[in-house]
Amino acid sequence: MSSVNSRSFLSKPIIYDLGQMILFGVLSFLLGLVQFQIPGFDGGFSDLREIPLIISLFYISNPLYIIGICTISALSTPENGFYFSTLFMHLVALLVAWYFYKRLEKSSFGIYKIALSWAVFMVVYYYILLFPAMIFADRLQGLNNEIGIIDNYVSLIKATRFEIVTSTLVIGLFAIQFEVRKDLEIHKNNLESIVERRTAELEKANSELRRINELLTSNNEEIKMLNENLDELVKERSKKVQQQLRQLKNYANMNSHQVRAPLARILGLLGLLKMEKDEEYKILHMSKLFDSSQELDDVIKKMNRLLETEVH
């Protein structure tokens, strides 16, 4: 938890810029200690402090921090040098360089055009900004008045050729490296965005597949239940059909046996009645005919009850 809080604290713009200011100020201070004296120029010297000063422009977000960087850098001014001159010339030159960097950052130049632009600007930085600002600051303090301005300027150019070439090459190469790294960071962020989008799409697709799978599982369960119910219905209907077949068989048996017997007797008695002359025998045959009719009626009622059971 504490490490997360510390990263959050360090990621704040003010803290970040203060850290960059101290870092590049100290680097410039250290490189300022490696000095190359300028012959015939009192307090003049050449060093490589310009490299971290220019590179700092790529990292700080507010030009006010340039004041702090220049203040720290000027602390390595040698005893025979002039602190104010060192501070003033770097402050003026870096503020203009800051404006140049911001304009270049908004341009649509490619990597190598940016590097070439920095190489050209480094010449402008030294010859038009840094050296004139140094001479002006010295004149304000009454220094090196015995030497003409043109002579001072020419002596500075001659004495700092190594520094100018070195700084120009280093800054140009750093600009290339910085732009390449920035492009890689952009591609990385784009790739992460694509991966996140594709991951979200895959998660959505997986969620949809899970929903469809759950729906299919539910449908399978319903189909399984319907099949089980269908099996029960088929068994029940088969049982009912078997029962109905048995009833129909009973019905056919009653029709062919139980109905035929009383009906045959009735028909036989009717034939006797037609031929019988004796009234007493007719009455006896009528009595038997009635009994056979009752028996036939009972059989028909049984058959009706059997049919009603079959229907239900």
Residue pairs with C-beta under 8 A, 6 or more apart in sequence:
9 15
10 16
10 19
13 61
16 61
17 60
17 61
17 62
17 65
18 65
20 56
20 59
20 60
20 65
21 56
21 60
21 65
21 68
21 69
21 72
22 68
22 72
24 52
24 53
24 55
24 56
24 59
24 60
24 69
25 56
25 68
25 69
25 70
25 71
25 72
25 73
26 72
27 52
28 49
28 50
28 51
28 52
28 53
28 56
28 69
28 72
28 73
28 76
29 49
29 72
29 73
29 75
29 76
30 76
31 47
31 48
31 49
31 51
31 52
32 47
32 49
32 73
32 74
32 76
32 77
33 47
33 76
34 47
34 48
35 45
35 46
35 47
35 78
36 45
36 46
36 47
36 159
36 162
36 163
37 44
37 45
37 46
38 44
38 45
38 46
38 155
38 156
38 159
38 160
39 155
39 159
40 147
40 155
41 144
41 147
41 152
41 155
41 156
41 159
42 80
42 143
42 144
43 78
43 80
43 81
43 82
43 85
43 138
43 143
43 144
44 81
44 144
44 155
44 156
44 159
45 78
45 81
46 159
46 160
46 162
46 163
47 76
47 163
48 163
48 166
48 167
49 73
49 76
49 90
50 90
50 125
50 126
50 130
50 163
50 167
51 166
51 167
51 170
51 171
52 73
53 69
53 70
53 73
53 90
53 94
54 94
54 97
54 122
54 125
54 167
54 171
55 171
55 174
56 66
56 69
57 66
57 94
57 97
57 98
57 101
58 101
58 174
58 178
60 66
60 69
63 95
63 98
66 91
66 94
66 95
66 98
67 91
69 94
70 87
70 90
70 91
70 94
71 87
73 86
73 90
74 83
74 86
74 87
74 90
75 83
77 83
77 86
82 137
82 138
82 141
82 143
84 137
84 141
85 134
85 137
85 138
85 141
85 143
88 133
88 134
88 136
88 137
89 129
89 130
89 131
89 133
89 134
89 137
90 130
92 129
92 133
93 125
93 129
93 130
93 133
96 125
96 129
97 121
97 125
97 129
100 121
104 114
104 117
104 118
107 114
109 117
111 176
111 179
111 180
111 183
112 176
114 175
114 176
114 179
115 172
115 173
115 175
115 176
115 179
116 172
118 168
118 171
118 172
118 175
119 168
119 171
119 172
122 164
122 167
122 168
122 171
122 172
123 164
123 168
126 160
126 164
126 167
127 157
131 153
131 156
131 157
132 153
134 156
135 144
135 149
135 152
135 153
135 156
138 144
138 152
139 145
139 149
144 152
147 155
244 310
247 306
247 309
247 310
248 310
250 306
251 303
251 306
251 307
251 310
254 299
254 302
254 303
254 306
255 303
258 299
258 302
259 296
259 299
259 300
259 303
261 295
262 292
262 293
262 295
262 296
262 299
263 296
265 288
265 292
266 289
266 292
266 293
266 296
269 285
269 288
269 289
269 292
270 289
272 285
273 282
273 285
273 286
273 289
276 282
276 285
